[in-house]
Amino acid sequence: MRLSLNQSIAILLHEGMTSVGGKTGLSILRYSEANIVAAIDRTSAGQSLAELTGIQRDVPIVASVMASLEYQPQVLVIGIAPGGGDIPDDYWRELKDALVAGMSIVNGLHTPLANIPELKQLLKPGQLIWDVRKEPPNLSIASGMARTLSCRRVLTVATDMAVGKMSTSLELHWAAKLRGMASKFLPTGQTGLMLAGDGVALDAVRIDFAAGAVEQMVMRFGKNYDILHIEGQGSLLHPGSTATLPLIRGSQPTQLILVHRPGQIHIRKHAHVPIPALPEVIQLYESVARAAGAFAPVSVVGIALNTAHLDDDAATDAISQVQAETGLPCTDPIRFNAGILLDAVMGG
C-alpha cells in the first residue's frame, strides 16, 4: 500500500513544520507525487511553505483539520515523528474530526489506530485507517544470503537519527534512474513506506527477526534490479538505536554512504554522547560491517551532508571541509544533487 495519487491529502503537522519532529510530513511534501491540498500546523498557519521549509510546493498551511476541509481533503496523513512514536494527546480531537468529515487516516506512529473502538465506530463505508508500522509475515532469522546477489546494495548510515538518510537514499535512487539504471528504493521506515509502498517498517519487527526482515526484502528485489538503495535507520552512535546493525547484516551492503549534519558535535538530546571525528565514524562503520572478516569488506564511499541550517556559502565551505577531512566525495544531495555520490557508488 502507498499514498494514492488520485486522492487529495492533508498532512497533520502541529509543531512540526520547522522542527525535526515533522520529518515525515516534510518528506512527503518534498517527495510525494500525491495531490497534497493542505498542511495543518497551528503554529505556522497562514505562512508560506516555501519560505518556512524551502520546499517549492504551493500548499496552504492551516490551523486545524476543520480549517483544511475548505480544500476538500480525502486522506489525513499524520506527519510527525515524535520520540517514542506515540500520538500526542492533542492530536486525538483532530483525528476524530477527520473521520467525522469522511477522511481516511494514514498513521505511521507506533500507536495503532485501526482497532481503537472509539475511532472504528466513526468509520463510514469507503473510509479506512492504514497503520503503516506492521511486522511483515513469514519472517525468519537472517542468514547473510544477500551477499550472494550480484546487484549493488547501497545503505545509508549516519552520525545520528533524523539527519537525512531516507532523503539521501531517494536522491541516489532518482539519480540512478535518470542514468537509465534499473534502480529500486527500499524503505525501512514509515515515511518511505508511505512514499514507495514496498519495504519494511523495521522498528515494528521483533529484534530477533529484524535482520531477517531486511534480508527477505533485499532478496525479493535484488535479482530484478542493478542497484538497491536501502534506507538507513538510526545510528551506531545513538544510545537508543537498535536498527542500524540489522540493516547492515540483512542487506550485506556493497557500499555505504555516511550522512551527517555539519556542526553537530553530539547526539541530539544526548549532550553526553559526542560525535567523533568523521574519519573515526567511517572506520567504525566499515569495521562493524566487515565484522573482523566474517563478512566482505565494505567501504564508506561518500558523505552526504544535511546543510538545511546553513546558507549557500556556509554549506559549500562545510562540504569542502568534510572532503578535506575524509578524502571522500561529499555533497548535500538535496541542496545540490546526488551525482557525485552516485559516481562514488558506481566506482566503489
KEKE-3310 file (N, C-alpha, C; in steps of 0.2 Angstrom, whole numbers, plus 5000, padded with zeros to 4 digits):
npx = (5004:5002:5003:4989:4988:4977:4969:4965:4976:4978:4990:4995:5003:5006:5016:5027:5032:5043:5053:5063:5054:5044:5048:5042:5030:5036:5045:5036:5029:5040:5043:5033:5021:5008:4992:4993:4984:4983:4993:4993:4996:4996:5005:5011:5001:4995:5007:5020:5024:5035:5044:5046:5051:5058:5054:5048:5033:5016:5006:4994:4995:4986:4976:4970:4962:4948:4949:4955:4946:4940:4948:4945:4950:4953:4961:4969:4986:4996:5009:5020:5034:5037:5048:5048:5037:5023:5006:5003:4993:4985:4982:4971:4958:4959:4960:4948:4939:4943:4939:4925:4922:4923:4936:4950:4963:4981:4993:5008:5014:5019:5008:4994:4980:4969:4961:4955:4941:4934:4937:4935:4921:4918:4921:4915:4908:4920:4930:4946:4958:4975:4987:5004:5015:5019:5023:5031:5024:5029:5043:5060:5076:5090:5102:5113:5112:5111:5123:5125:5120:5121:5119:5122:5121:5116:5118:5112:5120:5123:5128:5119:5102:5088:5094:5094:5095:5085:5081:5093:5095:5084:5087:5098:5093:5084:5094:5101:5090:5089:5100:5097:5098:5093:5085:5080:5072:5072:5062:5063:5057:5042:5039:5045:5039:5026:5028:5034:5028:5032:5042:5049:5043:5055:5056:5045:5047:5051:5066:5074:5071:5074:5085:5082:5070:5075:5084:5075:5067:5077:5082:5070:5070:5082:5087:5081:5085:5098:5104:5101:5094:5095:5086:5093:5092:5092:5108:5124:5130:5121:5113:5101:5097:5093:5092:5102:5112:5105:5101:5113:5118:5107:5106:5118:5128:5135:5141:5143:5135:5138:5129:5128:5125:5133:5142:5136:5140:5137:5126:5109:5099:5106:5118:5129:5134:5146:5149:5161:5176:5174:5182:5184:5171:5168:5178:5173:5160:5164:5172:5162:5154:5162:5165:5177:5181:5172:5162:5161:5173:5167:5165:5164:5159:5156:5151:5136:5129:5118:5113:5103:5102:5111:5118:5121:5134:5140:5137:5143:5157:5157:5155:5167:5176:5173:5176:5190:5194:5190:5194:5185:5172:5159:5143:5128:5115:5102:5101:5110:5115:5114:5124:5138:5139:5133:5142:5153:5148:5146:5159:5164)
npy = (4994:5012:5030:5036:5042:5047:5053:5067:5075:5079:5085:5082:5092:5098:5109:5104:5109:5117:5109:5095:5085:5085:5077:5067:5072:5083:5077:5070:5081:5085:5075:5067:5062:5063:5072:5084:5095:5103:5108:5105:5115:5123:5132:5138:5142:5150:5155:5154:5139:5137:5147:5144:5131:5129:5120:5119:5120:5123:5124:5127:5132:5128:5130:5119:5103:5105:5118:5114:5108:5116:5114:5102:5088:5071:5061:5060:5062:5058:5068:5069:5064:5060:5057:5041:5038:5039:5045:5062:5069:5080:5077:5069:5074:5080:5069:5063:5073:5072:5059:5060:5070:5062:5058:5047:5039:5040:5032:5033:5031:5023:5020:5010:5013:5007:4998:5004:5006:5018:5025:5017:5016:5028:5026:5026:5018:5015:5023:5021:5016:5016:5008:5010:5005:4989:4972:4962:4946:4929:4929:4925:4920:4930:4925:4930:4929:4939:4943:4935:4940:4949:4962:4980:4986:4998:5006:5019:5026:5034:5048:5051:5050:5055:5064:5063:5051:5044:5053:5055:5042:5042:5052:5047:5036:5042:5049:5038:5032:5042:5040:5029:5017:5001:5003:5003:5009:5005:5006:5008:5013:5022:5034:5032:5020:5025:5033:5024:5011:4997:4988:4988:4991:4994:4996:4990:4977:4962:4961:4949:4945:4956:4958:4948:4952:4962:4956:4947:4957:4962:4951:4948:4958:4960:4952:4957:4970:4982:4990:4993:5004:5006:5012:5019:5017:5025:5025:5019:5026:5031:5030:5024:5017:5003:4999:5000:4990:4977:4981:4982:4969:4962:4967:4966:4976:4983:4995:5010:5025:5039:5049:5066:5080:5095:5103:5098:5091:5082:5069:5072:5078:5071:5076:5071:5062:5062:5066:5058:5062:5062:5053:5043:5039:5034:5023:5015:5011:5004:4994:4987:4983:4974:4965:4959:4951:4941:4945:4952:4965:4982:4998:5015:5026:5039:5055:5062:5077:5086:5101:5110:5120:5130:5144:5146:5149:5145:5131:5127:5128:5119:5107:5107:5107:5094:5085:5088:5083:5069:5064:5060:5060:5072:5080:5090:5081:5085:5099:5102:5090:5072:5067:5066:5057:5046:5043:5039:5028:5019:5018:5011)
npz = (5000:4997:4997:4989:4972:4967:4976:4987:4999:5016:5028:5044:5055:5067:5076:5069:5057:5056:5063:5068:5072:5063:5052:5044:5038:5031:5022:5014:5009:5001:4993:4988:4975:4976:4978:4987:4997:5008:5023:5040:5053:5068:5073:5062:5053:5039:5034:5022:5014:5006:5010:5024:5024:5012:5003:4987:4984:4981:4994:5005:5022:5036:5052:5058:5057:5054:5048:5036:5028:5019:5008:5003:5007:5006:5013:5028:5033:5046:5051:5059:5069:5083:5098:5103:5096:5100:5099:5101:5114:5111:5098:5096:5095:5083:5074:5076:5071:5058:5054:5056:5046:5035:5030:5027:5036:5038:5047:5054:5066:5081:5089:5086:5077:5070:5076:5087:5097:5098:5087:5077:5076:5070:5057:5040:5026:5014:5020:5028:5040:5039:5047:5047:5052:5053:5057:5044:5037:5039:5043:5046:5054:5050:5037:5030:5016:5007:5002:4991:4980:4965:4963:4966:4983:4992:5006:5017:5031:5047:5058:5067:5072:5062:5052:5038:5031:5023:5013:5007:5001:4993:4984:4978:4972:4962:4955:4950:4942:4932:4925:4918:4925:4932:4945:4963:4976:4993:5006:5024:5035:5041:5034:5021:5017:5015:5004:4995:4996:4994:5005:5022:5039:5049:5063:5068:5069:5078:5087:5085:5073:5065:5056:5048:5042:5034:5026:5019:5012:5003:4996:4989:4979:4974:4963:4952:4950:4946:4955:4972:4984:5000:5013:5027:5045:5061:5071:5074:5084:5092:5108:5110:5098:5089:5076:5066:5065:5061:5049:5042:5043:5037:5024:5019:5013:4998:4997:5007:5012:5021:5032:5038:5049:5047:5059:5070:5086:5095:5100:5096:5109:5118:5125:5132:5124:5113:5095:5086:5077:5059:5051:5061:5063:5051:5050:5061:5055:5044:5050:5058:5048:5042:5052:5057:5047:5045:5036:5020:5015:5017:5011:5016:5004:5001:5007:5013:5017:5027:5025:5028:5038:5035:5026:5008:5005:5017:5017:5006:5011:5021:5015:5007:5018:5024:5014:5013:5026:5026:5014:5005:4992:4993:4997:4998:4995:4992:4992:4982:4971:4969:4961:4962:4973:4968:4957:4965:4971:4960:4956:4967)
capx = (5000:5006:4998:4986:4989:4971:4966:4968:4979:4980:4996:4994:5010:5006:5023:5032:5033:5050:5057:5065:5049:5040:5052:5038:5026:5040:5047:5030:5028:5045:5045:5027:5018:5001:4989:4993:4980:4984:4997:4990:5001:4993:5010:5013:4995:4995:5013:5022:5028:5042:5048:5047:5055:5062:5050:5044:5026:5011:5002:4992:4996:4980:4977:4966:4958:4942:4951:4958:4940:4939:4952:4942:4955:4950:4965:4974:4992:5000:5016:5025:5038:5039:5051:5044:5032:5016:5002:5002:4986:4981:4980:4965:4952:4960:4959:4941:4936:4945:4935:4918:4922:4924:4943:4953:4969:4987:4996:5015:5017:5019:5001:4990:4973:4963:4957:4953:4934:4931:4939:4932:4914:4917:4922:4910:4910:4925:4935:4950:4964:4981:4993:5010:5020:5017:5028:5029:5023:5033:5050:5065:5082:5094:5107:5119:5112:5111:5129:5126:5117:5126:5117:5124:5117:5119:5115:5114:5122:5123:5131:5113:5095:5085:5099:5093:5096:5080:5082:5099:5093:5079:5090:5103:5089:5082:5099:5102:5085:5090:5105:5095:5099:5087:5086:5075:5072:5069:5061:5063:5053:5035:5038:5047:5033:5020:5030:5035:5024:5036:5048:5048:5044:5059:5055:5039:5049:5054:5073:5077:5069:5075:5090:5079:5066:5079:5086:5069:5066:5083:5082:5065:5071:5089:5088:5077:5087:5105:5106:5096:5096:5092:5085:5096:5089:5096:5115:5128:5132:5115:5112:5094:5096:5094:5091:5107:5116:5101:5101:5120:5118:5102:5107:5125:5129:5141:5144:5139:5135:5138:5125:5130:5124:5139:5142:5133:5145:5134:5119:5103:5096:5111:5124:5134:5137:5149:5150:5168:5178:5171:5186:5183:5165:5169:5181:5168:5155:5167:5174:5156:5151:5166:5165:5184:5182:5166:5158:5165:5174:5163:5168:5160:5162:5155:5147:5130:5128:5112:5115:5097:5103:5117:5117:5124:5142:5142:5136:5149:5163:5156:5157:5175:5180:5172:5180:5197:5194:5189:5196:5179:5167:5154:5139:5122:5111:5095:5103:5114:5112:5117:5128:5145:5139:5132:5148:5157:5145:5147:5166:5166)
capy = (5000:5018:5035:5036:5048:5050:5056:5073:5073:5084:5082:5084:5093:5103:5110:5100:5112:5119:5105:5088:5081:5085:5075:5063:5076:5087:5072:5069:5087:5086:5069:5063:5064:5064:5078:5087:5101:5107:5106:5108:5117:5129:5137:5141:5144:5157:5157:5151:5133:5138:5152:5141:5125:5128:5115:5123:5117:5128:5120:5131:5130:5130:5129:5113:5099:5108:5123:5111:5105:5120:5111:5095:5083:5064:5057:5064:5059:5060:5069:5070:5058:5061:5052:5035:5036:5040:5050:5067:5070:5085:5075:5064:5078:5081:5063:5062:5077:5070:5054:5063:5073:5057:5056:5041:5041:5036:5033:5030:5031:5016:5018:5008:5016:5004:4994:5008:5006:5025:5028:5012:5017:5034:5025:5025:5014:5018:5025:5016:5018:5012:5008:5008:5001:4982:4967:4958:4939:4924:4931:4920:4923:4931:4920:4933:4927:4944:4943:4931:4944:4952:4969:4984:4987:5005:5008:5025:5026:5041:5050:5052:5049:5061:5068:5063:5045:5042:5058:5053:5036:5043:5056:5042:5032:5046:5050:5032:5031:5047:5037:5023:5011:4998:5005:5002:5012:5001:5010:5004:5017:5024:5039:5029:5016:5029:5035:5019:5005:4991:4989:4985:4996:4990:4996:4986:4970:4959:4962:4943:4945:4962:4957:4943:4956:4966:4951:4945:4962:4963:4945:4949:4963:4960:4949:4961:4977:4983:4994:4994:5010:5004:5017:5018:5019:5026:5027:5016:5031:5033:5025:5021:5014:4996:4997:5000:4983:4973:4984:4980:4962:4959:4969:4964:4981:4983:5002:5014:5032:5042:5055:5070:5087:5098:5107:5094:5088:5077:5066:5077:5077:5067:5080:5067:5057:5066:5063:5058:5065:5058:5048:5038:5036:5029:5017:5011:5008:4999:4988:4983:4979:4968:4960:4956:4946:4937:4947:4955:4972:4987:5005:5021:5029:5046:5058:5066:5082:5090:5108:5114:5125:5134:5147:5143:5149:5140:5124:5125:5128:5113:5102:5107:5104:5087:5082:5088:5079:5062:5062:5056:5064:5075:5085:5090:5079:5089:5106:5102:5084:5066:5064:5064:5052:5040:5041:5036:5021:5015:5017:5008)
capz = (5000:4997:4997:4982:4968:4965:4982:4990:5005:5021:5032:5051:5057:5073:5079:5065:5051:5057:5068:5066:5073:5057:5046:5040:5034:5027:5017:5010:5005:4997:4988:4986:4969:4978:4977:4994:4997:5014:5028:5046:5059:5071:5074:5056:5049:5035:5032:5016:5015:5003:5015:5030:5023:5006:4999:4982:4983:4983:4998:5011:5029:5040:5059:5060:5052:5052:5043:5030:5025:5014:5002:5002:5008:5007:5017:5033:5035:5052:5048:5064:5071:5090:5101:5105:5091:5102:5097:5106:5117:5107:5091:5096:5093:5075:5071:5076:5066:5051:5052:5055:5040:5029:5028:5029:5040:5037:5053:5054:5073:5085:5092:5081:5077:5066:5081:5093:5096:5098:5080:5072:5076:5066:5050:5036:5020:5010:5024:5031:5044:5037:5052:5042:5056:5055:5055:5039:5039:5037:5044:5049:5056:5044:5036:5026:5009:5002:4999:4985:4975:4960:4962:4971:4988:4995:5013:5021:5038:5049:5064:5072:5069:5059:5048:5031:5027:5018:5008:5003:4998:4987:4979:4974:4968:4957:4951:4946:4937:4927:4921:4915:4929:4935:4952:4967:4983:4998:5013:5030:5040:5040:5028:5015:5015:5013:4998:4990:4996:4996:5010:5029:5044:5053:5070:5070:5069:5084:5086:5083:5066:5061:5050:5043:5038:5029:5021:5015:5007:4999:4992:4985:4974:4972:4957:4947:4949:4946:4961:4978:4988:5006:5018:5034:5051:5067:5071:5079:5089:5096:5113:5109:5092:5088:5069:5061:5064:5057:5042:5039:5042:5032:5017:5016:5008:4994:4998:5012:5012:5028:5032:5044:5049:5049:5065:5076:5089:5100:5098:5098:5115:5122:5125:5135:5119:5107:5089:5085:5070:5054:5049:5066:5062:5045:5052:5065:5051:5040:5054:5060:5043:5040:5057:5058:5041:5044:5031:5015:5017:5014:5012:5015:4998:5001:5013:5012:5022:5028:5026:5028:5043:5033:5019:5002:5006:5023:5015:5002:5015:5025:5010:5006:5024:5025:5008:5015:5032:5025:5007:5001:4989:4998:4994:5000:4989:4991:4990:4975:4968:4971:4956:4964:4977:4964:4954:4970:4972:4954:4956:4973)
cpx = (5004:5000:4995:4987:4983:4966:4969:4970:4980:4985:4995:5001:5010:5013:5028:5034:5041:5055:5058:5059:5044:5043:5047:5034:5030:5043:5042:5029:5034:5045:5038:5024:5010:4999:4988:4989:4980:4989:4994:4995:4998:4998:5012:5007:4996:5001:5015:5026:5035:5047:5050:5052:5059:5059:5046:5038:5021:5005:5000:4993:4990:4981:4974:4964:4952:4943:4953:4952:4938:4942:4950:4947:4951:4954:4969:4980:4995:5007:5021:5028:5041:5044:5047:5038:5024:5013:5001:4994:4982:4979:4974:4959:4953:4958:4951:4937:4937:4940:4927:4917:4923:4931:4945:4960:4975:4991:5003:5018:5016:5012:4997:4983:4967:4959:4955:4945:4931:4932:4935:4925:4913:4918:4916:4912:4914:4930:4939:4955:4970:4986:4999:5014:5017:5022:5026:5028:5029:5041:5054:5071:5087:5100:5113:5118:5112:5117:5130:5123:5122:5124:5121:5119:5119:5115:5117:5115:5123:5127:5125:5107:5093:5089:5098:5095:5091:5080:5088:5098:5089:5083:5095:5099:5086:5088:5101:5097:5086:5096:5103:5096:5093:5088:5080:5076:5069:5068:5061:5060:5046:5035:5040:5042:5027:5022:5031:5031:5028:5041:5046:5048:5048:5058:5049:5041:5052:5062:5076:5076:5071:5079:5086:5074:5069:5081:5081:5067:5071:5083:5076:5066:5077:5091:5085:5080:5095:5108:5100:5098:5092:5092:5088:5091:5093:5103:5118:5130:5127:5114:5106:5093:5098:5094:5096:5111:5111:5101:5108:5120:5113:5103:5114:5127:5135:5145:5139:5140:5134:5134:5127:5127:5130:5138:5139:5139:5143:5128:5114:5100:5100:5118:5130:5137:5140:5149:5157:5169:5176:5175:5185:5177:5165:5173:5177:5163:5158:5170:5168:5154:5155:5166:5171:5185:5177:5162:5163:5167:5169:5165:5163:5163:5160:5151:5142:5129:5121:5114:5109:5098:5108:5115:5121:5132:5144:5142:5141:5156:5162:5158:5164:5178:5179:5176:5188:5199:5194:5192:5191:5175:5161:5150:5133:5117:5104:5097:5106:5111:5116:5122:5135:5145:5137:5138:5153:5154:5147:5155:5169:5165)
cpy = (5006:5024:5036:5042:5051:5053:5062:5072:5080:5081:5086:5085:5098:5103:5106:5104:5115:5115:5098:5083:5080:5082:5071:5067:5081:5083:5071:5075:5087:5081:5066:5066:5065:5071:5081:5094:5105:5104:5109:5109:5123:5134:5141:5143:5151:5159:5153:5145:5134:5142:5148:5135:5124:5123:5119:5119:5122:5124:5125:5128:5132:5127:5122:5109:5102:5114:5120:5108:5109:5118:5104:5089:5076:5060:5062:5060:5062:5061:5071:5063:5059:5056:5047:5033:5036:5046:5056:5068:5074:5083:5071:5068:5079:5075:5061:5066:5075:5064:5056:5066:5068:5055:5050:5044:5037:5037:5029:5029:5024:5015:5016:5011:5012:5000:4997:5009:5013:5028:5023:5014:5023:5032:5023:5021:5018:5022:5020:5020:5014:5013:5006:5004:4994:4977:4963:4950:4935:4925:4925:4924:4924:4926:4923:4931:4933:4945:4939:4935:4948:4960:4973:4986:4993:5006:5014:5024:5033:5042:5051:5050:5056:5066:5068:5057:5043:5047:5057:5047:5037:5047:5052:5038:5035:5047:5044:5031:5036:5044:5031:5017:5008:4998:5004:5005:5007:5004:5005:5008:5019:5029:5036:5024:5019:5031:5030:5013:4999:4993:4986:4991:4992:4990:4993:4979:4968:4959:4955:4942:4951:4961:4952:4947:4960:4961:4948:4950:4962:4957:4945:4953:4963:4957:4952:4968:4977:4986:4995:5000:5009:5010:5015:5020:5020:5027:5022:5020:5032:5028:5022:5017:5007:4994:4996:4993:4978:4975:4982:4973:4959:4961:4967:4969:4981:4990:5005:5021:5035:5048:5059:5077:5091:5103:5104:5090:5083:5075:5071:5074:5073:5071:5077:5062:5061:5062:5063:5061:5060:5053:5042:5035:5031:5023:5012:5007:5002:4993:4984:4979:4973:4963:4956:4950:4941:4938:4951:4962:4976:4994:5010:5025:5036:5048:5063:5071:5085:5097:5113:5120:5130:5138:5144:5143:5145:5133:5122:5124:5121:5107:5101:5105:5097:5083:5082:5083:5072:5060:5059:5062:5066:5080:5085:5087:5082:5096:5107:5096:5078:5063:5062:5058:5045:5038:5037:5028:5017:5014:5012:5000)
cpz = (5000:4997:4989:4979:4966:4970:4984:4997:5009:5026:5039:5054:5062:5076:5075:5059:5051:5061:5065:5067:5067:5051:5041:5035:5029:5021:5012:5006:5000:4991:4985:4980:4970:4978:4985:4994:5003:5019:5035:5052:5062:5072:5068:5051:5046:5032:5026:5017:5012:5008:5021:5029:5017:5001:4994:4980:4985:4987:5004:5017:5033:5047:5061:5055:5049:5047:5036:5026:5019:5007:5000:5002:5009:5012:5022:5035:5041:5051:5053:5066:5078:5093:5104:5101:5094:5099:5102:5108:5113:5100:5090:5093:5085:5072:5071:5071:5059:5049:5052:5049:5034:5027:5031:5033:5039:5043:5053:5061:5076:5087:5086:5082:5074:5071:5087:5092:5094:5090:5075:5071:5072:5059:5046:5030:5016:5013:5027:5035:5042:5043:5048:5046:5058:5053:5049:5041:5037:5038:5047:5051:5050:5043:5032:5019:5005:4999:4993:4979:4971:4960:4967:4976:4992:5001:5015:5028:5041:5056:5069:5069:5066:5056:5041:5027:5022:5012:5004:4999:4992:4982:4975:4970:4962:4952:4946:4940:4931:4922:4918:4918:4931:4942:4956:4974:4988:5005:5019:5036:5037:5034:5022:5013:5013:5006:4993:4990:4998:5001:5017:5034:5050:5061:5073:5071:5075:5082:5083:5075:5062:5055:5045:5039:5032:5023:5016:5010:5001:4994:4987:4979:4971:4965:4951:4946:4949:4952:4966:4982:4995:5011:5025:5039:5057:5066:5076:5084:5094:5102:5113:5103:5091:5080:5064:5059:5060:5050:5038:5038:5037:5025:5014:5011:5004:4995:5004:5011:5019:5028:5039:5043:5051:5055:5071:5079:5094:5097:5101:5104:5120:5122:5128:5130:5113:5101:5087:5078:5065:5052:5054:5065:5056:5046:5056:5060:5047:5044:5056:5054:5041:5045:5057:5053:5041:5038:5026:5017:5013:5016:5012:5009:4997:5007:5010:5018:5022:5030:5027:5033:5041:5027:5014:5003:5012:5021:5011:5006:5019:5021:5009:5012:5025:5020:5010:5021:5031:5018:5003:4997:4994:4995:4999:4995:4987:4989:4983:4971:4970:4966:4958:4969:4973:4960:4959:4971:4966:4953:4961:4972)
residu = (MET:ARG:LEU:SER:LEU:ASN:GLN:SER:ILE:ALA:ILE:LEU:LEU:HIS:GLU:GLY:MET:THR:SER:VAL:GLY:GLY:LYS:THR:GLY:LEU:SER:ILE:LEU:ARG:TYR:SER:GLU:ALA:ASN:ILE:VAL:ALA:ALA:ILE:ASP:ARG:THR:SER:ALA:GLY:GLN:SER:LEU:ALA:GLU:LEU:THR:GLY:ILE:GLN:ARG:ASP:VAL:PRO:ILE:VAL:ALA:SER:VAL:MET:ALA:SER:LEU:GLU:TYR:GLN:PRO:GLN:VAL:LEU:VAL:ILE:GLY:ILE:ALA:PRO:GLY:GLY:GLY:ASP:ILE:PRO:ASP:ASP:TYR:TRP:ARG:GLU:LEU:LYS:ASP:ALA:LEU:VAL:ALA:GLY:MET:SER:ILE:VAL:ASN:GLY:LEU:HIS:THR:PRO:LEU:ALA:ASN:ILE:PRO:GLU:LEU:LYS:GLN:LEU:LEU:LYS:PRO:GLY:GLN:LEU:ILE:TRP:ASP:VAL:ARG:LYS:GLU:PRO:PRO:ASN:LEU:SER:ILE:ALA:SER:GLY:MET:ALA:ARG:THR:LEU:SER:CYS:ARG:ARG:VAL:LEU:THR:VAL:ALA:THR:ASP:MET:ALA:VAL:GLY:LYS:MET:SER:THR:SER:LEU:GLU:LEU:HIS:TRP:ALA:ALA:LYS:LEU:ARG:GLY:MET:ALA:SER:LYS:PHE:LEU:PRO:THR:GLY:GLN:THR:GLY:LEU:MET:LEU:ALA:GLY:ASP:GLY:VAL:ALA:LEU:ASP:ALA:VAL:ARG:ILE:ASP:PHE:ALA:ALA:GLY:ALA:VAL:GLU:GLN:MET:VAL:MET:ARG:PHE:GLY:LYS:ASN:TYR:ASP:ILE:LEU:HIS:ILE:GLU:GLY:GLN:GLY:SER:LEU:LEU:HIS:PRO:GLY:SER:THR:ALA:THR:LEU:PRO:LEU:ILE:ARG:GLY:SER:GLN:PRO:THR:GLN:LEU:ILE:LEU:VAL:HIS:ARG:PRO:GLY:GLN:ILE:HIS:ILE:ARG:LYS:HIS:ALA:HIS:VAL:PRO:ILE:PRO:ALA:LEU:PRO:GLU:VAL:ILE:GLN:LEU:TYR:GLU:SER:VAL:ALA:ARG:ALA:ALA:GLY:ALA:PHE:ALA:PRO:VAL:SER:VAL:VAL:GLY:ILE:ALA:LEU:ASN:THR:ALA:HIS:LEU:ASP:ASP:ASP:ALA:ALA:THR:ASP:ALA:ILE:SER:GLN:VAL:GLN:ALA:GLU:THR:GLY:LEU:PRO:CYS:THR:ASP:PRO:ILE:ARG:PHE:ASN:ALA:GLY:ILE:LEU:LEU:ASP:ALA:VAL:MET:GLY:GLY)
# end
